[in-house]
Amino acid sequence: MSDEGGGVELILLREDAVVERPDTLRCPSCGTGVSYNDGICSACGQVFCPGCGHALESDEDESCPACGLALSFECPACGFPVAAGARLCPECSLLFVRRCPACQARILDGPPACPECGAEFVLEQRASATIFAAAPGLVLLVGGSSVEYWWPAVILGLAVWSYCKRPTWTAAVIALLALASLWFINRNLWALASVPLLLVASRLDLPMPRLRWAFYAYYPLHLAALWLIRIPMSKAGYLFF
């Protein structure tokens, strides 16, 4: 409120929506509104403790240096290591309770009961995971007919996903076979050229900033570049479909 020249000016400041919500905070690095449970800022990539919001030096820390919270726990259903605050297990898709329905206490791991009031929890699997487990062949059949590069692309995605979760030779071989099977679609094996590039990239430590909207600029730009390349190649006699 100010009084200038005899007039009175009233300024109403809107409360910060992030501060009003108990499960959100401002990123300690860039100030973007984020959820405690996420543990990482979607705008700048800063890792923070899902318990107290303290900025962490690395996502490989085992516990928060500020509050002592263990930053991972074992899934009670399959034993897979899960990040504290995660809403579901990436291995078996078990859904975790993140706020006690009885006393509203925040829950960051996967206990069978609330550590504050003792209320028991019933943990269930995500519905989509149940559907996939019941009929994986049907899901693969329908999914492969609906995406670009068809079934090889779906198999490649699943193999890479499996390898990233738990590296095995089986997942690696399936991914290579899926890349090679793209020959039936584009009649070449250039997809296999990505393998040495990935091997080299895995040996390099290149910090990359998380740019929230970069994809929305990159995707149309790369399509425009492909369209421009197509013009001289079409004149040279190459066919495009």
N, C-alpha and C positions, 0 to 999 in steps of 0.2 A: 504494500500500500504506500502511495506517495502523495504529497500535497504540494503542487506547484502552481503558482498563479491563482491560489484560492480554490482550485479544483481538486477533487479527490479521485484518484485512479486506483481501482481495486484489481489486482492481478491474482488469478487463481492458478495455482500450479497443480497439474495432475500428478497423482502419486505414481511412482515407478511400479509398473505391473510385475516386474521381476521380483522386487522386494516384497510385494504383497503376497506372493505365493511361497509356501514353506519348502517346496521341492525344487526351487530354482535359485540361481545366483548369477552374479556378473562374473564373466571369465576373468581370472586374475591377471591375464595378459592383455587382452584387447577390450574387455568390457562388454562383450556380447552376452545377451541373455542365454543361459544354458541350463540344462537340468543337472542336478547333483548326480543322479544315477548314471548319466552318460559317461562321466569321467574324462571326457575330452571335448574341447571346444570345436564345433563344426566350422567355425570361421577361420581360426588361426592355427588349430591343431595343438593348442596347449593342453597338456595332460594335468589333471588335478584329482585330488582325493574325493571320491564320491561321498565320503562321510563329513568332512569339514570344509572342503573346497580349497585346501592348500595346494598351491602350484607344485607339481612334481618335476624333477629334473629329467626323468626317463619313465617310459611306460613299462620298464622292466623292474622297477622297484617292487619289493615284496611287501613292504608296509609303508604307511604314511609316516614321515618323520615328525609331523606335527601332532597327530592324534593317536598314532600307533595302530590304526586300522589295518588289518590284513587285506591286501588289495586283490586277493583271489581266494576262492574256496572250491571244494570239490562238489560236483553235482551229486545230490543224494541218490539219484536214480542210476547214473552210469559211471560216476567217479571222474568225469572229465573236468579239468580245471576251468573255472568260470571267473570272469572279472567281477569284483564286488560291485553290486548295484545293477548288474545285468538283469534284464527282464526274463530271459530264457536261456536255456543251455544250448549252445551251438551244436552239440553232438546229438542229443536226443529230443530237443525242443520242449523240454519240461519248463513250464511257466512258474516263475517264482512270485511269491507275495512280497510286495515292496512297501506296503503300509498295512499294519494290523487293522482288520476291520472292527476289532473290539475296542482298542485303546488308541488307535491312530499312530502308534510308534513306527518309525522308519525301520525297515528291515533291509539289510544289505547283503545277506548271504542266503542260504537255503535251509533254515531250521525247520523242524517238524512242528514247532510251536513258538509263539511270541516270547522272546526273552524277558519282556516287561510284565505282561499280565498272564502269560501261560496259556492263552487261547491257542487251540490246535488248528493247524493249517491243512487244507486238502490241496495238494499240488497235482496239476493235470497237464497233459501234453497239449501243445497247440493243435487246433483242429486240422490245419493243412498238413502237419507232420503225420497225423493219424491217417489221413486220406492217402498220402504218398506211401506210407508203410503198408497199407492194406492193398493197394493196387499200383505198384510202381510201374509195371509194364504199360498200363493204361495211361498213366500220367506221361510217361515217356513218349508213347505213341501220339497222343494228342498234342503235347508240347512240341515235339519235333516237326509236326505238320504246320505249326503256326508261327515259326520264327525263321529268321534269315539263316541260311546255310543248314536248315533242317536238322535232322537227327544227329549228325556229327557235331554240330554246335552245342546241342544239349548235352551230349555225352562228354564233350570236352569240358564244358562248364562244371558238370558234376565231378569229373575226375580231378580237375584242378582244385575245386572246393574241398574234396576229400583229402587231397595231398596237402593242402595248406593246414587243414585241421590236424592231420596225423600222417606225416610223410611215409609212404610205402612204395615199394617197387611196383606193386599191382596198379596203384593209381597212376604212377608215372607212365607205365607201359600203355594203359588204356588211353591216357591223354595223347601219347605219341600216335597210337593207332587212329584216334579220332582226327588228329591233324592230317595224317596220311590219307584218310578216307575222304577228305575234301577233294581229292583228285576226281572222284566221280561227279563232282559238281562243277569244278572249274578247269578240269583236265590238266592240272599241273600240281607240283609238289612244293611250291614256293612257301606254303604254310610252315613247312619244316624248317625254313630259314629262321623262324622266330626262336627255335630252341637254343642255338649258340648265342643269340642276343640275350636271351633270358639268363643263360649261364654266366655270361660276362656281367650283366647287370646285377646279378646276385652277389658278385664279388666287390661291387662298388658301394661306397657309403655316400650317397648324394642326398643331403637334406632338401626336401621339397616342401614348400609352403602349401598349406591347404587353402586353395582359392575356391570359395563357396560357389561362385557363379561361372567359373572358368569353362565348365563343360558346355554351358548353353551358348558360349561364344565359339568354342572349338568345333562343336559338331557341325553347325551350318558352314563354318569356314572350310572345314576339310571336305565337305560335300561340294562346295564351290570350286575348290582346288581340283578335285577329281573331275568335275565337269569341264574345267578349262583344259586339263590334260587330255581329256577325251577328244577334243576337237582336232588337234594335230594328229593324234593316233588314228582317228577315223579317216582322215585324209590319206594316211599312210597305208590304209587297207585293213586295219584291225576291225573286227566286228564286235559290237556291244549289244547286249540283250537286256 
